[in-house]
């Protein structure tokens, strides 16, 4: 992929949501919420200074960022300020 975020922006791929519960109940697409965590795909130069790097799994706000489609995949562009934390 040829995409480089500018300034303090981060390109994130959302993690897939589980579609069944532990008891086997299937959750329909209309009832699912979009996940609030994802994997960092690309990082702008200012976001690298804040300790965010490619491959990190991050948690972000529910209504944060801008959705884009690159190579038929959906991604989210976030400001580093929208990232609430990094999962270890």
PyMOL Python script that loads the backbone (N, CA, C, O; Angstrom):
from pymol import cmd

cmd.read_pdbstr("""\
ATOM      1  N   UNK A   1       0.846  -1.173   0.000  1.00  0.00           N
ATOM      2  CA  UNK A   1       0.000   0.000   0.000  1.00  0.00           C
ATOM      3  C   UNK A   1       0.891   1.235   0.000  1.00  0.00           C
ATOM      4  O   UNK A   1       1.884   1.297   0.725  1.00  0.00           O
ATOM      5  N   UNK A   2       0.536   2.193  -0.800  1.00  0.00           N
ATOM      6  CA  UNK A   2       1.297   3.431  -0.890  1.00  0.00           C
ATOM      7  C   UNK A   2       0.505   4.564  -0.261  1.00  0.00           C
ATOM      8  O   UNK A   2      -0.071   5.391  -0.968  1.00  0.00           O
ATOM      9  N   UNK A   3       0.473   4.606   1.059  1.00  0.00           N
ATOM     10  CA  UNK A   3      -0.226   5.663   1.775  1.00  0.00           C
ATOM     11  C   UNK A   3       0.622   6.060   2.967  1.00  0.00           C
ATOM     12  O   UNK A   3       0.974   5.216   3.791  1.00  0.00           O
ATOM     13  N   UNK A   4       0.952   7.339   3.063  1.00  0.00           N
ATOM     14  CA  UNK A   4       1.728   7.854   4.183  1.00  0.00           C
ATOM     15  C   UNK A   4       0.925   8.948   4.867  1.00  0.00           C
ATOM     16  O   UNK A   4       0.717  10.012   4.283  1.00  0.00           O
ATOM     17  N   UNK A   5       0.464   8.708   6.106  1.00  0.00           N
ATOM     18  CA  UNK A   5      -0.254   9.757   6.832  1.00  0.00           C
ATOM     19  C   UNK A   5       0.654  10.960   7.090  1.00  0.00           C
ATOM     20  O   UNK A   5       1.865  10.814   7.255  1.00  0.00           O
ATOM     21  N   UNK A   6       0.059  12.131   7.121  1.00  0.00           N
ATOM     22  CA  UNK A   6       0.808  13.353   7.378  1.00  0.00           C
ATOM     23  C   UNK A   6       0.672  13.761   8.841  1.00  0.00           C
ATOM     24  O   UNK A   6      -0.273  13.368   9.525  1.00  0.00           O
ATOM     25  N   UNK A   7       1.616  14.542   9.299  1.00  0.00           N
ATOM     26  CA  UNK A   7       1.634  15.139  10.635  1.00  0.00           C
ATOM     27  C   UNK A   7       1.405  14.082  11.712  1.00  0.00           C
ATOM     28  O   UNK A   7       2.152  13.107  11.790  1.00  0.00           O
ATOM     29  N   UNK A   8       0.368  14.268  12.550  1.00  0.00           N
ATOM     30  CA  UNK A   8       0.140  13.360  13.679  1.00  0.00           C
ATOM     31  C   UNK A   8      -0.980  12.354  13.394  1.00  0.00           C
ATOM     32  O   UNK A   8      -1.645  11.883  14.317  1.00  0.00           O
ATOM     33  N   UNK A   9      -1.184  12.028  12.118  1.00  0.00           N
ATOM     34  CA  UNK A   9      -2.260  11.098  11.759  1.00  0.00           C
ATOM     35  C   UNK A   9      -1.759   9.660  11.702  1.00  0.00           C
ATOM     36  O   UNK A   9      -0.581   9.395  11.463  1.00  0.00           O
ATOM     37  N   UNK A  10      -2.705   8.735  11.933  1.00  0.00           N
ATOM     38  CA  UNK A  10      -2.396   7.307  11.988  1.00  0.00           C
ATOM     39  C   UNK A  10      -3.434   6.565  11.159  1.00  0.00           C
ATOM     40  O   UNK A  10      -4.627   6.847  11.271  1.00  0.00           O
ATOM     41  N   UNK A  11      -2.999   5.617  10.324  1.00  0.00           N
ATOM     42  CA  UNK A  11      -3.894   4.774   9.541  1.00  0.00           C
ATOM     43  C   UNK A  11      -4.109   3.475  10.317  1.00  0.00           C
ATOM     44  O   UNK A  11      -3.152   2.776  10.651  1.00  0.00           O
ATOM     45  N   UNK A  12      -5.389   3.155  10.604  1.00  0.00           N
ATOM     46  CA  UNK A  12      -5.732   2.007  11.437  1.00  0.00           C
ATOM     47  C   UNK A  12      -6.697   1.100  10.689  1.00  0.00           C
ATOM     48  O   UNK A  12      -7.614   1.572  10.017  1.00  0.00           O
ATOM     49  N   UNK A  13      -6.482  -0.208  10.812  1.00  0.00           N
ATOM     50  CA  UNK A  13      -7.426  -1.196  10.293  1.00  0.00           C
ATOM     51  C   UNK A  13      -8.198  -1.738  11.487  1.00  0.00           C
ATOM     52  O   UNK A  13      -7.610  -2.304  12.410  1.00  0.00           O
ATOM     53  N   UNK A  14      -9.526  -1.563  11.469  1.00  0.00           N
ATOM     54  CA  UNK A  14     -10.353  -2.041  12.587  1.00  0.00           C
ATOM     55  C   UNK A  14     -10.271  -3.551  12.718  1.00  0.00           C
ATOM     56  O   UNK A  14     -10.157  -4.268  11.724  1.00  0.00           O
ATOM     57  N   UNK A  15     -10.331  -4.027  13.956  1.00  0.00           N
ATOM     58  CA  UNK A  15     -10.385  -5.465  14.192  1.00  0.00           C
ATOM     59  C   UNK A  15     -11.812  -5.937  13.970  1.00  0.00           C
ATOM     60  O   UNK A  15     -12.770  -5.210  14.236  1.00  0.00           O
ATOM     61  N   UNK A  16     -11.939  -7.159  13.482  1.00  0.00           N
ATOM     62  CA  UNK A  16     -13.265  -7.719  13.221  1.00  0.00           C
ATOM     63  C   UNK A  16     -13.984  -8.020  14.528  1.00  0.00           C
ATOM     64  O   UNK A  16     -13.373  -8.459  15.502  1.00  0.00           O
ATOM     65  N   UNK A  17     -15.267  -7.782  14.536  1.00  0.00           N
ATOM     66  CA  UNK A  17     -16.108  -8.033  15.691  1.00  0.00           C
ATOM     67  C   UNK A  17     -16.543  -9.497  15.703  1.00  0.00           C
ATOM     68  O   UNK A  17     -16.790 -10.081  14.648  1.00  0.00           O
ATOM     69  N   UNK A  18     -16.634 -10.085  16.886  1.00  0.00           N
ATOM     70  CA  UNK A  18     -17.108 -11.456  17.023  1.00  0.00           C
ATOM     71  C   UNK A  18     -18.593 -11.497  16.670  1.00  0.00           C
ATOM     72  O   UNK A  18     -19.366 -10.657  17.131  1.00  0.00           O
ATOM     73  N   UNK A  19     -18.997 -12.483  15.844  1.00  0.00           N
ATOM     74  CA  UNK A  19     -20.386 -12.523  15.368  1.00  0.00           C
ATOM     75  C   UNK A  19     -21.272 -13.488  16.142  1.00  0.00           C
ATOM     76  O   UNK A  19     -22.475 -13.547  15.887  1.00  0.00           O
ATOM     77  N   UNK A  20     -20.706 -14.254  17.090  1.00  0.00           N
ATOM     78  CA  UNK A  20     -21.522 -15.136  17.931  1.00  0.00           C
ATOM     79  C   UNK A  20     -21.138 -14.939  19.386  1.00  0.00           C
ATOM     80  O   UNK A  20     -20.005 -14.570  19.695  1.00  0.00           O
ATOM     81  N   UNK A  21     -22.082 -15.186  20.271  1.00  0.00           N
ATOM     82  CA  UNK A  21     -21.810 -15.100  21.698  1.00  0.00           C
ATOM     83  C   UNK A  21     -21.227 -16.417  22.175  1.00  0.00           C
ATOM     84  O   UNK A  21     -21.161 -17.381  21.412  1.00  0.00           O
ATOM     85  N   UNK A  22     -20.807 -16.465  23.418  1.00  0.00           N
ATOM     86  CA  UNK A  22     -20.237 -17.693  23.979  1.00  0.00           C
ATOM     87  C   UNK A  22     -21.245 -18.840  23.976  1.00  0.00           C
ATOM     88  O   UNK A  22     -20.857 -20.005  23.887  1.00  0.00           O
ATOM     89  N   UNK A  23     -22.523 -18.522  24.073  1.00  0.00           N
ATOM     90  CA  UNK A  23     -23.552 -19.564  24.083  1.00  0.00           C
ATOM     91  C   UNK A  23     -24.000 -19.951  22.673  1.00  0.00           C
ATOM     92  O   UNK A  23     -24.869 -20.811  22.523  1.00  0.00           O
ATOM     93  N   UNK A  24     -23.422 -19.330  21.631  1.00  0.00           N
ATOM     94  CA  UNK A  24     -23.720 -19.712  20.258  1.00  0.00           C
ATOM     95  C   UNK A  24     -24.777 -18.868  19.569  1.00  0.00           C
ATOM     96  O   UNK A  24     -25.177 -19.186  18.449  1.00  0.00           O
ATOM     97  N   UNK A  25     -25.239 -17.803  20.204  1.00  0.00           N
ATOM     98  CA  UNK A  25     -26.237 -16.929  19.583  1.00  0.00           C
ATOM     99  C   UNK A  25     -25.551 -16.067  18.540  1.00  0.00           C
ATOM    100  O   UNK A  25     -24.538 -15.429  18.827  1.00  0.00           O
ATOM    101  N   UNK A  26     -26.094 -16.043  17.333  1.00  0.00           N
ATOM    102  CA  UNK A  26     -25.521 -15.254  16.238  1.00  0.00           C
ATOM    103  C   UNK A  26     -26.027 -13.818  16.334  1.00  0.00           C
ATOM    104  O   UNK A  26     -27.229 -13.580  16.459  1.00  0.00           O
ATOM    105  N   UNK A  27     -25.096 -12.865  16.274  1.00  0.00           N
ATOM    106  CA  UNK A  27     -25.436 -11.446  16.347  1.00  0.00           C
ATOM    107  C   UNK A  27     -25.577 -10.919  14.922  1.00  0.00           C
ATOM    108  O   UNK A  27     -24.617 -10.990  14.155  1.00  0.00           O
ATOM    109  N   UNK A  28     -26.746 -10.392  14.541  1.00  0.00           N
ATOM    110  CA  UNK A  28     -26.907  -9.869  13.174  1.00  0.00           C
ATOM    111  C   UNK A  28     -26.085  -8.607  12.959  1.00  0.00           C
ATOM    112  O   UNK A  28     -25.774  -7.888  13.909  1.00  0.00           O
ATOM    113  N   UNK A  29     -25.736  -8.343  11.696  1.00  0.00           N
ATOM    114  CA  UNK A  29     -24.925  -7.163  11.367  1.00  0.00           C
ATOM    115  C   UNK A  29     -25.564  -5.870  11.834  1.00  0.00           C
ATOM    116  O   UNK A  29     -24.862  -4.939  12.229  1.00  0.00           O
ATOM    117  N   UNK A  30     -26.896  -5.799  11.792  1.00  0.00           N
ATOM    118  CA  UNK A  30     -27.582  -4.564  12.172  1.00  0.00           C
ATOM    119  C   UNK A  30     -27.463  -4.279  13.671  1.00  0.00           C
ATOM    120  O   UNK A  30     -27.655  -3.137  14.089  1.00  0.00           O
ATOM    121  N   UNK A  31     -27.156  -5.280  14.482  1.00  0.00           N
ATOM    122  CA  UNK A  31     -27.067  -5.093  15.928  1.00  0.00           C
ATOM    123  C   UNK A  31     -25.635  -4.889  16.406  1.00  0.00           C
ATOM    124  O   UNK A  31     -25.415  -4.552  17.569  1.00  0.00           O
ATOM    125  N   UNK A  32     -24.664  -5.088  15.527  1.00  0.00           N
ATOM    126  CA  UNK A  32     -23.264  -4.967  15.923  1.00  0.00           C
ATOM    127  C   UNK A  32     -22.809  -3.521  15.878  1.00  0.00           C
ATOM    128  O   UNK A  32     -23.220  -2.744  15.016  1.00  0.00           O
ATOM    129  N   UNK A  33     -21.952  -3.178  16.824  1.00  0.00           N
ATOM    130  CA  UNK A  33     -21.300  -1.866  16.798  1.00  0.00           C
ATOM    131  C   UNK A  33     -19.920  -2.043  16.191  1.00  0.00           C
ATOM    132  O   UNK A  33     -19.341  -3.129  16.242  1.00  0.00           O
ATOM    133  N   UNK A  34     -19.404  -0.975  15.621  1.00  0.00           N
ATOM    134  CA  UNK A  34     -18.057  -1.042  15.057  1.00  0.00           C
ATOM    135  C   UNK A  34     -17.058  -1.135  16.212  1.00  0.00           C
ATOM    136  O   UNK A  34     -17.219  -0.474  17.238  1.00  0.00           O
ATOM    137  N   UNK A  35     -16.033  -1.956  16.034  1.00  0.00           N
ATOM    138  CA  UNK A  35     -15.043  -2.103  17.106  1.00  0.00           C
ATOM    139  C   UNK A  35     -14.280  -0.802  17.344  1.00  0.00           C
ATOM    140  O   UNK A  35     -14.102   0.011  16.437  1.00  0.00           O
ATOM    141  N   UNK A  36     -13.839  -0.629  18.580  1.00  0.00           N
ATOM    142  CA  UNK A  36     -13.117   0.576  18.960  1.00  0.00           C
ATOM    143  C   UNK A  36     -11.634   0.303  19.143  1.00  0.00           C
ATOM    144  O   UNK A  36     -10.941   1.038  19.846  1.00  0.00           O
ATOM    145  N   UNK A  37     -11.155  -0.751  18.512  1.00  0.00           N
ATOM    146  CA  UNK A  37      -9.723  -1.006  18.529  1.00  0.00           C
ATOM    147  C   UNK A  37      -9.307  -1.531  17.175  1.00  0.00           C
ATOM    148  O   UNK A  37     -10.116  -2.065  16.416  1.00  0.00           O
ATOM    149  N   UNK A  38      -8.024  -1.369  16.887  1.00  0.00           N
ATOM    150  CA  UNK A  38      -7.530  -1.805  15.595  1.00  0.00           C
ATOM    151  C   UNK A  38      -6.016  -1.818  15.558  1.00  0.00           C
ATOM    152  O   UNK A  38      -5.342  -1.434  16.513  1.00  0.00           O
ATOM    153  N   UNK A  39      -5.503  -2.272  14.426  1.00  0.00           N
ATOM    154  CA  UNK A  39      -4.064  -2.401  14.235  1.00  0.00           C
ATOM    155  C   UNK A  39      -3.551  -1.215  13.423  1.00  0.00           C
ATOM    156  O   UNK A  39      -4.143  -0.849  12.408  1.00  0.00           O
ATOM    157  N   UNK A  40      -2.463  -0.626  13.867  1.00  0.00           N
ATOM    158  CA  UNK A  40      -1.851   0.510  13.177  1.00  0.00           C
ATOM    159  C   UNK A  40      -1.143   0.005  11.927  1.00  0.00           C
ATOM    160  O   UNK A  40      -0.290  -0.879  12.004  1.00  0.00           O
ATOM    161  N   UNK A  41      -1.500   0.572  10.772  1.00  0.00           N
ATOM    162  CA  UNK A  41      -0.923   0.186   9.497  1.00  0.00           C
ATOM    163  C   UNK A  41       0.182   1.159   9.069  1.00  0.00           C
ATOM    164  O   UNK A  41       1.226   0.735   8.574  1.00  0.00           O
ATOM    165  N   UNK A  42      -0.050   2.460   9.259  1.00  0.00           N
ATOM    166  CA  UNK A  42       0.944   3.479   8.891  1.00  0.00           C
ATOM    167  C   UNK A  42       0.856   4.636   9.880  1.00  0.00           C
ATOM    168  O   UNK A  42      -0.203   4.911  10.445  1.00  0.00           O
ATOM    169  N   UNK A  43       1.986   5.306  10.077  1.00  0.00           N
ATOM    170  CA  UNK A  43       2.079   6.367  11.089  1.00  0.00           C
ATOM    171  C   UNK A  43       2.727   7.601  10.485  1.00  0.00           C
ATOM    172  O   UNK A  43       3.726   7.499   9.773  1.00  0.00           O
ATOM    173  N   UNK A  44       2.153   8.774  10.770  1.00  0.00           N
ATOM    174  CA  UNK A  44       2.762  10.029  10.351  1.00  0.00           C
ATOM    175  C   UNK A  44       3.963  10.358  11.217  1.00  0.00           C
ATOM    176  O   UNK A  44       4.106   9.796  12.303  1.00  0.00           O
ATOM    177  N   UNK A  45       4.832  11.256  10.764  1.00  0.00           N
ATOM    178  CA  UNK A  45       6.072  11.551  11.488  1.00  0.00           C
ATOM    179  C   UNK A  45       5.858  12.106  12.899  1.00  0.00           C
ATOM    180  O   UNK A  45       6.627  11.782  13.804  1.00  0.00           O
ATOM    181  N   UNK A  46       4.842  12.925  13.101  1.00  0.00           N
ATOM    182  CA  UNK A  46       4.608  13.487  14.436  1.00  0.00           C
ATOM    183  C   UNK A  46       4.023  12.452  15.383  1.00  0.00           C
ATOM    184  O   UNK A  46       4.268  12.524  16.587  1.00  0.00           O
ATOM    185  N   UNK A  47       3.257  11.489  14.876  1.00  0.00           N
ATOM    186  CA  UNK A  47       2.687  10.439  15.718  1.00  0.00           C
ATOM    187  C   UNK A  47       3.779   9.478  16.182  1.00  0.00           C
ATOM    188  O   UNK A  47       3.681   8.919  17.274  1.00  0.00           O
ATOM    189  N   UNK A  48       4.811   9.280  15.373  1.00  0.00           N
ATOM    190  CA  UNK A  48       5.930   8.429  15.786  1.00  0.00           C
ATOM    191  C   UNK A  48       6.619   9.012  17.012  1.00  0.00           C
ATOM    192  O   UNK A  48       7.086   8.276  17.881  1.00  0.00           O
ATOM    193  N   UNK A  49       6.678  10.346  17.076  1.00  0.00           N
ATOM    194  CA  UNK A  49       7.302  11.015  18.222  1.00  0.00           C
ATOM    195  C   UNK A  49       6.514  10.768  19.508  1.00  0.00           C
ATOM    196  O   UNK A  49       7.066  10.886  20.602  1.00  0.00           O
ATOM    197  N   UNK A  50       5.226  10.427  19.386  1.00  0.00           N
ATOM    198  CA  UNK A  50       4.387  10.175  20.553  1.00  0.00           C
ATOM    199  C   UNK A  50       4.406   8.707  20.974  1.00  0.00           C
ATOM    200  O   UNK A  50       3.679   8.322  21.890  1.00  0.00           O
ATOM    201  N   UNK A  51       5.224   7.885  20.322  1.00  0.00           N
ATOM    202  CA  UNK A  51       5.374   6.489  20.721  1.00  0.00           C
ATOM    203  C   UNK A  51       4.453   5.515  20.010  1.00  0.00           C
ATOM    204  O   UNK A  51       4.415   4.341  20.378  1.00  0.00           O
ATOM    205  N   UNK A  52       3.709   5.959  19.006  1.00  0.00           N
ATOM    206  CA  UNK A  52       2.833   5.073  18.248  1.00  0.00           C
ATOM    207  C   UNK A  52       3.623   4.555  17.057  1.00  0.00           C
ATOM    208  O   UNK A  52       4.248   5.330  16.333  1.00  0.00           O
ATOM    209  N   UNK A  53       3.592   3.226  16.855  1.00  0.00           N
ATOM    210  CA  UNK A  53       4.351   2.658  15.740  1.00  0.00           C
ATOM    211  C   UNK A  53       3.510   1.623  15.003  1.00  0.00           C
ATOM    212  O   UNK A  53       2.506   1.139  15.527  1.00  0.00           O
ATOM    213  N   UNK A  54       3.922   1.292  13.797  1.00  0.00           N
ATOM    214  CA  UNK A  54       3.218   0.308  12.984  1.00  0.00           C
ATOM    215  C   UNK A  54       3.173  -1.025  13.714  1.00  0.00           C
ATOM    216  O   UNK A  54       4.153  -1.444  14.331  1.00  0.00           O
ATOM    217  N   UNK A  55       2.014  -1.691  13.635  1.00  0.00           N
ATOM    218  CA  UNK A  55       1.845  -2.984  14.279  1.00  0.00           C
ATOM    219  C   UNK A  55       1.224  -2.904  15.658  1.00  0.00           C
ATOM    220  O   UNK A  55       0.776  -3.923  16.185  1.00  0.00           O
ATOM    221  N   UNK A  56       1.183  -1.712  16.263  1.00  0.00           N
ATOM    222  CA  UNK A  56       0.542  -1.555  17.573  1.00  0.00           C
ATOM    223  C   UNK A  56      -0.954  -1.810  17.460  1.00  0.00           C
ATOM    224  O   UNK A  56      -1.561  -1.524  16.428  1.00  0.00           O
ATOM    225  N   UNK A  57      -1.549  -2.348  18.522  1.00  0.00           N
ATOM    226  CA  UNK A  57      -3.001  -2.452  18.616  1.00  0.00           C
ATOM    227  C   UNK A  57      -3.453  -1.319  19.521  1.00  0.00           C
ATOM    228  O   UNK A  57      -3.039  -1.234  20.677  1.00  0.00           O
ATOM    229  N   UNK A  58      -4.307  -0.445  18.987  1.00  0.00           N
ATOM    230  CA  UNK A  58      -4.706   0.755  19.717  1.00  0.00           C
ATOM    231  C   UNK A  58      -6.208   0.760  19.984  1.00  0.00           C
ATOM    232  O   UNK A  58      -6.987   0.108  19.288  1.00  0.00           O
ATOM    233  N   UNK A  59      -6.586   1.510  21.007  1.00  0.00           N
ATOM    234  CA  UNK A  59      -7.986   1.734  21.355  1.00  0.00           C
ATOM    235  C   UNK A  59      -8.274   3.200  21.065  1.00  0.00           C
ATOM    236  O   UNK A  59      -7.479   4.074  21.412  1.00  0.00           O
ATOM    237  N   UNK A  60      -9.424   3.471  20.422  1.00  0.00           N
ATOM    238  CA  UNK A  60      -9.757   4.843  20.055  1.00  0.00           C
ATOM    239  C   UNK A  60     -11.217   5.123  20.371  1.00  0.00           C
ATOM    240  O   UNK A  60     -11.990   4.204  20.643  1.00  0.00           O
ATOM    241  N   UNK A  61     -11.590   6.398  20.333  1.00  0.00           N
ATOM    242  CA  UNK A  61     -12.947   6.828  20.636  1.00  0.00           C
ATOM    243  C   UNK A  61     -13.964   6.301  19.638  1.00  0.00           C
ATOM    244  O   UNK A  61     -13.633   6.018  18.486  1.00  0.00           O
ATOM    245  N   UNK A  62     -15.193   6.173  20.086  1.00  0.00           N
ATOM    246  CA  UNK A  62     -16.269   5.574  19.297  1.00  0.00           C
ATOM    247  C   UNK A  62     -16.533   6.294  17.978  1.00  0.00           C
ATOM    248  O   UNK A  62     -16.737   5.643  16.953  1.00  0.00           O
ATOM    249  N   UNK A  63     -16.533   7.598  17.987  1.00  0.00           N
ATOM    250  CA  UNK A  63     -16.863   8.365  16.785  1.00  0.00           C
ATOM    251  C   UNK A  63     -15.654   9.101  16.221  1.00  0.00           C
ATOM    252  O   UNK A  63     -15.803  10.141  15.581  1.00  0.00           O
ATOM    253  N   UNK A  64     -14.477   8.574  16.452  1.00  0.00           N
ATOM    254  CA  UNK A  64     -13.233   9.234  16.025  1.00  0.00           C
ATOM    255  C   UNK A  64     -12.864   8.882  14.597  1.00  0.00           C
ATOM    256  O   UNK A  64     -13.220   7.817  14.091  1.00  0.00           O
ATOM    257  N   UNK A  65     -12.154   9.778  13.963  1.00  0.00           N
ATOM    258  CA  UNK A  65     -11.517   9.496  12.694  1.00  0.00           C
ATOM    259  C   UNK A  65     -12.385   9.632  11.462  1.00  0.00           C
ATOM    260  O   UNK A  65     -13.575   9.938  11.534  1.00  0.00           O
ATOM    261  N   UNK A  66     -11.741   9.392  10.322  1.00  0.00           N
ATOM    262  CA  UNK A  66     -12.387   9.440   9.008  1.00  0.00           C
ATOM    263  C   UNK A  66     -12.186   8.101   8.328  1.00  0.00           C
ATOM    264  O   UNK A  66     -11.067   7.590   8.264  1.00  0.00           O
ATOM    265  N   UNK A  67     -13.272   7.531   7.818  1.00  0.00           N
ATOM    266  CA  UNK A  67     -13.189   6.235   7.145  1.00  0.00           C
ATOM    267  C   UNK A  67     -12.798   6.428   5.686  1.00  0.00           C
ATOM    268  O   UNK A  67     -13.314   7.315   5.006  1.00  0.00           O
ATOM    269  N   UNK A  68     -11.873   5.582   5.208  1.00  0.00           N
ATOM    270  CA  UNK A  68     -11.473   5.598   3.805  1.00  0.00           C
ATOM    271  C   UNK A  68     -11.370   4.156   3.312  1.00  0.00           C
ATOM    272  O   UNK A  68     -11.272   3.224   4.111  1.00  0.00           O
ATOM    273  N   UNK A  69     -11.394   3.983   1.997  1.00  0.00           N
ATOM    274  CA  UNK A  69     -11.220   2.667   1.394  1.00  0.00           C
ATOM    275  C   UNK A  69      -9.993   2.703   0.490  1.00  0.00           C
ATOM    276  O   UNK A  69      -9.898   3.543  -0.405  1.00  0.00           O
ATOM    277  N   UNK A  70      -9.058   1.792   0.728  1.00  0.00           N
ATOM    278  CA  UNK A  70      -7.849   1.664  -0.075  1.00  0.00           C
ATOM    279  C   UNK A  70      -7.723   0.200  -0.487  1.00  0.00           C
ATOM    280  O   UNK A  70      -7.756  -0.689   0.363  1.00  0.00           O
ATOM    281  N   UNK A  71      -7.581  -0.050  -1.778  1.00  0.00           N
ATOM    282  CA  UNK A  71      -7.445  -1.419  -2.285  1.00  0.00           C
ATOM    283  C   UNK A  71      -8.576  -2.322  -1.794  1.00  0.00           C
ATOM    284  O   UNK A  71      -8.339  -3.463  -1.397  1.00  0.00           O
ATOM    285  N   UNK A  72      -9.796  -1.809  -1.823  1.00  0.00           N
ATOM    286  CA  UNK A  72     -10.998  -2.550  -1.429  1.00  0.00           C
ATOM    287  C   UNK A  72     -11.023  -2.956   0.043  1.00  0.00           C
ATOM    288  O   UNK A  72     -11.761  -3.873   0.403  1.00  0.00           O
ATOM    289  N   UNK A  73     -10.248  -2.310   0.898  1.00  0.00           N
ATOM    290  CA  UNK A  73     -10.285  -2.549   2.339  1.00  0.00           C
ATOM    291  C   UNK A  73     -10.616  -1.239   3.032  1.00  0.00           C
ATOM    292  O   UNK A  73     -10.189  -0.170   2.597  1.00  0.00           O
ATOM    293  N   UNK A  74     -11.372  -1.329   4.102  1.00  0.00           N
ATOM    294  CA  UNK A  74     -11.740  -0.125   4.856  1.00  0.00           C
ATOM    295  C   UNK A  74     -10.726   0.146   5.962  1.00  0.00           C
ATOM    296  O   UNK A  74     -10.317  -0.758   6.690  1.00  0.00           O
ATOM    297  N   UNK A  75     -10.336   1.404   6.066  1.00  0.00           N
ATOM    298  CA  UNK A  75      -9.396   1.858   7.075  1.00  0.00           C
ATOM    299  C   UNK A  75      -9.959   3.094   7.761  1.00  0.00           C
ATOM    300  O   UNK A  75     -10.960   3.663   7.325  1.00  0.00           O
ATOM    301  N   UNK A  76      -9.310   3.494   8.824  1.00  0.00           N
ATOM    302  CA  UNK A  76      -9.692   4.668   9.582  1.00  0.00           C
ATOM    303  C   UNK A  76      -8.460   5.544   9.743  1.00  0.00           C
ATOM    304  O   UNK A  76      -7.400   5.055  10.134  1.00  0.00           O
ATOM    305  N   UNK A  77      -8.587   6.840   9.444  1.00  0.00           N
ATOM    306  CA  UNK A  77      -7.501   7.785   9.682  1.00  0.00           C
ATOM    307  C   UNK A  77      -7.828   8.540  10.967  1.00  0.00           C
ATOM    308  O   UNK A  77      -8.861   9.202  11.068  1.00  0.00           O
ATOM    309  N   UNK A  78      -6.934   8.430  11.942  1.00  0.00           N
ATOM    310  CA  UNK A  78      -7.123   9.061  13.244  1.00  0.00           C
ATOM    311  C   UNK A  78      -6.024  10.072  13.505  1.00  0.00           C
ATOM    312  O   UNK A  78      -4.897   9.909  13.040  1.00  0.00           O
ATOM    313  N   UNK A  79      -6.354  11.115  14.250  1.00  0.00           N
ATOM    314  CA  UNK A  79      -5.318  11.960  14.830  1.00  0.00           C
ATOM    315  C   UNK A  79      -4.754  11.198  16.018  1.00  0.00           C
ATOM    316  O   UNK A  79      -5.481  10.435  16.655  1.00  0.00           O
ATOM    317  N   UNK A  80      -3.501  11.381  16.327  1.00  0.00           N
ATOM    318  CA  UNK A  80      -2.927  10.664  17.466  1.00  0.00           C
ATOM    319  C   UNK A  80      -3.639  11.039  18.763  1.00  0.00           C
ATOM    320  O   UNK A  80      -3.633  10.256  19.713  1.00  0.00           O
ATOM    321  N   UNK A  81      -4.256  12.227  18.819  1.00  0.00           N
ATOM    322  CA  UNK A  81      -5.010  12.643  20.000  1.00  0.00           C
ATOM    323  C   UNK A  81      -6.268  11.798  20.209  1.00  0.00           C
ATOM    324  O   UNK A  81      -6.769  11.704  21.329  1.00  0.00           O
ATOM    325  N   UNK A  82      -6.788  11.177  19.129  1.00  0.00           N
ATOM    326  CA  UNK A  82      -7.986  10.342  19.225  1.00  0.00           C
ATOM    327  C   UNK A  82      -7.677   8.960  19.774  1.00  0.00           C
ATOM    328  O   UNK A  82      -8.587   8.230  20.165  1.00  0.00           O
ATOM    329  N   UNK A  83      -6.414   8.598  19.808  1.00  0.00           N
ATOM    330  CA  UNK A  83      -6.018   7.280  20.324  1.00  0.00           C
ATOM    331  C   UNK A  83      -5.962   7.360  21.844  1.00  0.00           C
ATOM    332  O   UNK A  83      -5.249   8.183  22.418  1.00  0.00           O
ATOM    333  N   UNK A  84      -6.737   6.477  22.482  1.00  0.00           N
ATOM    334  CA  UNK A  84      -6.845   6.496  23.938  1.00  0.00           C
ATOM    335  C   UNK A  84      -5.747   5.685  24.607  1.00  0.00           C
ATOM    336  O   UNK A  84      -5.375   5.970  25.746  1.00  0.00           O
ATOM    337  N   UNK A  85      -5.221   4.674  23.915  1.00  0.00           N
ATOM    338  CA  UNK A  85      -4.175   3.853  24.506  1.00  0.00           C
ATOM    339  C   UNK A  85      -3.691   2.783  23.549  1.00  0.00           C
ATOM    340  O   UNK A  85      -4.288   2.541  22.500  1.00  0.00           O
ATOM    341  N   UNK A  86      -2.593   2.148  23.935  1.00  0.00           N
ATOM    342  CA  UNK A  86      -1.990   1.059  23.159  1.00  0.00           C
ATOM    343  C   UNK A  86      -2.126  -0.213  23.988  1.00  0.00           C
ATOM    344  O   UNK A  86      -1.731  -0.245  25.153  1.00  0.00           O
ATOM    345  N   UNK A  87      -2.688  -1.266  23.382  1.00  0.00           N
ATOM    346  CA  UNK A  87      -2.799  -2.550  24.083  1.00  0.00           C
ATOM    347  C   UNK A  87      -1.477  -3.293  23.991  1.00  0.00           C
ATOM    348  O   UNK A  87      -0.867  -3.366  22.924  1.00  0.00           O
ATOM    349  N   UNK A  88      -1.045  -3.834  25.099  1.00  0.00           N
ATOM    350  CA  UNK A  88       0.237  -4.568  25.151  1.00  0.00           C
ATOM    351  C   UNK A  88      -0.037  -6.053  25.182  1.00  0.00           C
ATOM    352  O   UNK A  88       0.898  -6.852  25.227  1.00  0.00           O
TER     353      UNK A  88
END
""", "prot")
cmd.dss("prot")
cmd.show_as("cartoon", "prot")
cmd.util.cbc("prot")
cmd.orient("prot")
